[in-house]
Amino acid sequence: MSETVTEIDSDSAAYAALAKEYDEAPKASEPEVKEAKTEQQPDPAKEEANAEDKKSEQPKPIPYEELERRHRNLNGALAEARAQARADRERMAQFEQVLLQLKNQRQAPQDDQYEDPAVSAIRQVQTQTQELAQRQQQFEEQRRQQQEEALVNHHVSLSEQEFSKSTPDYFDAVRHLVDSRINEMSIMYPDDDPQVLEYVISQGFAHPSQWRHAMVMREAHSIGQQALRARQNPAQIYYNLAKHRGWSGPKPAAAPAPMQAQLPAPKAPPGQRVEAIKKGMEAPGSLSNGASRSESNAEGFPSMEELADMYVSDPAKAEKTFKKMAAAGLIG
């Protein structure tokens, strides 16, 4: 046993003396006793018991048969899990395929489904009504364009008539303007080009010359329309364009020789006469309506001999010309 050392605090003794004087002496406080620390010696019995416990806690070696059994069980569980996952994937693929088939069936037209005759009749009436409305709209658009073109042609014609009073060579200048433009287009779109011919036919024309003439008239109409919108004189613009393309006024006719004056003019071959008729019919005297004029006579039609030649070279055009002459009363 270790020795115990006790100490009495001096302050506590003084306090006890004062309390005795006033008859209030309290019980003396117990002095604090400090125990000295002592080192504990190891107990051999306890150490031996702890060593035995540690030996008992160490795992015992597992026999080989047990290890093999556990390995077989683990492989079996893994194989079962893989088979289950494979089956789940197959079921999901089948489910997605069924969904895709249902979607395609819903989107495909149901031709075999029965439809109420009343519903079918109503749908047919609605379709016909829509088609009729579209045709009506197209007709109104065409009529509006025709009215606009007619109005433009009317104002252009009035401006040409008024302008030609002060400019006698106006219509000759217009013919020069049209001829120069057609010559330019003949270079760009020649008659002997198969691609040009194919395109012209696709546009509803039988020959490139007809298409070129129609394009020039369309350009003239567009120029006149823009001039009217800008409050300009279309005839003045046409005349200025003709001068820009080299028009300098009518050329004076050369005086014939005395012998030539007595002889009739030589007659051109039939092929040349037909081409001259075509060019004369394509050359407009006015840009307001693109009316065809011929130099053969004042009515703009060829003579009977020229018409016969045209039947040889261009039967379709000759037939149209014949009908026009019959309608005009030139053929009985």
Phi, psi and omega in degrees: 000138179279151179287146180252130181251126180248143179230139178253128181287135180294326179295322179295322179293320178296319180295323179293323178294318179294319180294326178294323180296323182262016181056030180237038185288116176280170176295139181296133180292143181291132180291149177287132180244122180256127179267133179284139181285137178237145179280131180274136179275140179298142180265116182298326181294318180295319181297322179293323178293320179296321179296320178297321179297318180297321178295323180289334180283338180295138182293145178276145178298137181273136179294157182296323180297321179293318178299317180296320178297316179297322179297318178296319179297319180294316178297321178296319179295320178295317179297319179295319179295320178295318178297320179295319179295320178296317178296322178296319179295319179296318178296321179294320178296318177296321179295316178295323178295319178297318178298319179295319177297318178297321179295317179294321178295325179289324181280332182291146178294134182268083182284332185274354182287145179282139179234137180297131180304324179295317178295319178297319179295319179297317179296320179295319178296319178297318179297315179296323178295318178296317178297319179296320178295320178295317178297319178297319179295318177296319179296317179296321179294317178296318180295322178296318178296319178296319178296320179294318178296318179297320179294318178296314179299323180296313181292323177295318178298317178297318180293325178292316179298318181290320183288326181292340178295322179264351180228089186297331183270020185298310184292329173294322178295322178296318179297321177296319179298314181293316181298318181294321179291320178294322177297320177299315180291333176294326177288319181286324183232080184289158182290330186271010178270118182298324180293320177297316180297319179297318179294318181298318179294322178295337178271002176093017180247147182275337185213148179301330180296322177294318179296318179298318179297319179295321179294321179294319179294325177293320177297317180297320179296318179296319178297316179296321179296315179294324178296318179294322178295326178273006179059045175246164180274113181300320181298319178297320179293317177301315182295319178295321177296322178297317178295324178295332178267014172107004180286125180235019179106163181295140178277136179293141180289138180287141180288126182289155176290157182303316181290322179294329180293334181275340184265147176289155179296139180295144182270129181287154176300159183303318181298318179292324179294322179296316179297321178295323178295317179300312181295322179293323178287334179276338183281117182278145172273344180215147178269004182283325181226355179066031182293138181278138179230148178238151178275000184289318179205175185290337182279349181086017180243153178284166175285172182295323179293319178293324177295322178295319177296324180293327178296334179281317186271324183216082185299321183296314180292324179295322180295319177296318180295321179298317179295321178295318179293324178293320179293329179278356179083015180274344179237124184281000000 
